[in-house]
């Protein structure tokens, strides 16, 4: 449980750093903070939708052993 939480936290921090650096956001400015939260929520939404797509495709695969 602890390792999973740590892994997710590292992914989120890494994503936040990429969003800040790729968009040249100075986080001390209120406008940039709002833009950061919008960009990060869009990123998390995209991650969630991609996870749903991957899971849906994995469920459709034939997982029975072939002889």
C-alpha positions as CSV (number, residue, x, y, z in Angstrom):
1,X,0.0,0.0,0.0
2,X,2.8,2.4,1.0
3,X,4.8,1.8,-2.2
4,X,1.8,2.3,-4.4
5,X,1.0,5.6,-2.8
6,X,4.6,6.6,-3.1
7,X,4.7,5.7,-6.8
8,X,1.6,7.7,-7.5
9,X,2.9,10.6,-5.6
10,X,6.2,10.6,-7.5
11,X,4.3,10.5,-10.9
12,X,2.1,13.4,-9.8
13,X,5.1,15.5,-8.7
14,X,7.0,14.7,-11.9
15,X,4.0,15.7,-13.9
16,X,3.6,18.9,-12.0
17,X,7.2,19.8,-12.6
18,X,6.9,19.1,-16.3
19,X,3.7,21.3,-16.5
20,X,5.5,24.1,-14.7
21,X,8.7,23.9,-16.8
22,X,7.0,23.3,-20.2
23,X,4.7,26.3,-19.8
24,X,7.3,28.6,-18.1
25,X,5.0,29.2,-15.1
26,X,6.2,31.3,-12.2
27,X,4.1,29.9,-9.4
28,X,4.2,33.0,-7.2
29,X,1.9,34.8,-9.7
30,X,-1.9,34.1,-9.1
31,X,-2.7,33.9,-12.8
32,X,0.0,31.3,-13.3
33,X,-1.3,29.3,-10.3
34,X,-4.8,29.2,-11.9
35,X,-3.3,28.2,-15.2
36,X,-1.3,25.4,-13.5
37,X,-4.3,24.0,-11.8
38,X,-6.3,24.0,-15.1
39,X,-3.4,22.3,-16.9
40,X,-2.8,19.8,-14.2
41,X,-6.5,18.9,-14.0
42,X,-6.6,18.4,-17.8
43,X,-3.5,16.2,-17.5
44,X,-5.0,14.0,-14.8
45,X,-8.3,13.8,-16.8
46,X,-6.3,12.6,-19.8
47,X,-4.4,10.1,-17.7
48,X,-7.7,8.7,-16.4
49,X,-9.3,8.4,-19.8
50,X,-6.2,6.7,-21.2
51,X,-6.3,4.3,-18.3
52,X,-9.9,3.5,-19.1
53,X,-9.1,2.9,-22.7
54,X,-6.1,0.6,-21.9
55,X,-8.2,-1.4,-19.4
56,X,-11.1,-1.7,-21.9
57,X,-8.8,-3.0,-24.5
58,X,-7.1,-5.5,-22.1
59,X,-10.6,-6.9,-21.1
60,X,-11.4,-7.5,-24.8
61,X,-8.3,-9.7,-25.3
62,X,-8.5,-13.4,-25.4
63,X,-6.8,-14.6,-22.2
64,X,-7.5,-18.3,-22.5
65,X,-4.5,-20.6,-23.1
66,X,-4.2,-21.9,-26.7
67,X,-3.3,-25.6,-27.3
